[in-house]
């Protein structure tokens, strides 16, 4: 079988991770390098030296300043998009229209709800596999937690709780993990409140300093997510509450995974693995490639990412309208939190 030809949009440069960059193209490339089915052949970055350095690191022969030119001249099977969220939608659509078979995009999906839906719909219409890098689905603590849940170790799942810095950027991972634990059930309604009096941005997007968000899934399971300065009250990245016990993943200052059945807590061995790690991306890409070749839904599918993203923007819409938001989120196109901030709704004065 011929190898899949892989291209990259947005290489960035290696730097200390921050809200301005994580050099995610390098982490994607490290994952592709583990897969015999893939060949990294080209990349595009608006900064010539960034593209050149990336190409030299992975033996890539051709670089471009303009990704449109790359798509026109290269016969690519798959593209990794590793730029800021406000660029995701159009780049994804351009790749789909150029005829690639698969797109692996960084998270969050897009800078607003309309673009999130649009990019997913275009790919579905064209038969393009679209995935998003919610790679924590492949971390041992989360997967072992799901195994415990499926084995009935805490009875029936009734509630999920978690803590994040904000629900849009980092929080998209952990709301996605709620979907992973809750059998991909879509949301039914969301209510929440956020504090944005101090300007706080992640990859250009306004994010809350403090938020409390509560929702119900269509299967009846409830969820609570606390963000920013208030998340000390939760104490774990993910908490699964069942009829007969509790599972916690990423305990603040403690175990990667523990379970409480009737009785005391028991720590579960995760072979030294925590809830963070760039190597999860390699596992995610392996599943993504296998799904593409087998014609099945990948773990990181756009359908699952849309469930997560709808909850995020519905939570922000609840902040705007000060009511419970019932889903589907059909009458919202923007990022409500961004709109509120730009309108001065969170002015400290």
Beta strands, then each sheet from edge to edge (+ up, - down):
strand 1: 4-9
strand 2: 38-44
strand 3: 62-64
strand 4: 78-81
strand 5: 102-105
strand 6: 129-132
strand 7: 157-164
strand 8: 187-195
strand 9: 201-202
strand 10: 205-206
strand 11: 210-217
strand 12: 222-228
strand 13: 236-242
strand 14: 246-251
strand 15: 257-260
strand 16: 265-267
strand 17: 325-326
sheet 1: 3+ 2+ 1+ 4+ 5+ 6+
sheet 2: 16+ 15- 14+ 13- 7+ 12+ 11- 8+ 17-
sheet 3: 9+ 10-
end
